[in-house]
Amino acid sequence: MSLVRVTIQTEDFDLTEEVAALRQGDARVGAVCTFVGTVRDRNDGQAVGSLELEHYPGMTEKAIEAMVDQALARFDLFGVRIIHRVGLLAPQDQIVLVAVTSAHRGESFQACEFLMDYLKTQAPFWKKEETPEGSRWVDARSSDDAALARWGIEASNS
């Protein structure tokens, strides 16, 4: 049975604590792969002073849980932990954690990358950057859609 937890939160997270909880008591785990995304101070050549993320509570968690179901169907995983922050964030703040456990590294690496590609294009978040020129909404990137397409999935925002 898999351990799956998806959390949307404003507060920061501790990578060490999250990985320890994901691995706890599961001697089958031979591999843990994590991805931590952080807020950059530049985007598309412009300085970024802050990033604000909005979402629809309930809907966002369900969408991410559906992504996890896809990962569990594709890869032999024991556990999945996804945390995505919302609210006002500053450059260098942690924004997202994807952590997976499996018996072998190949499954973990692929599943972590798959989930991040999926999150980047399909998770219902709205991002607004504050730049010296004012506020702007962050649009989807074609490179993110291409990353998802390599898994045989067409982005629904295309």
Secondary structure, 3 states (H helix, E strand, C coil): CCEEEEEEECCCCCHHHHHHHHHCCCCCCCEEEEEEEECCCEECCEECCEEEEEECCCHHHHHHHHHHHHHHHHCCEEEEEEEEECEEECCCCEEEEEEEEECCHHHHHHHHHHHHHHHHHHCCEEEEEEECCEEEECCCCHHHHHHHHCCCCCCCCC
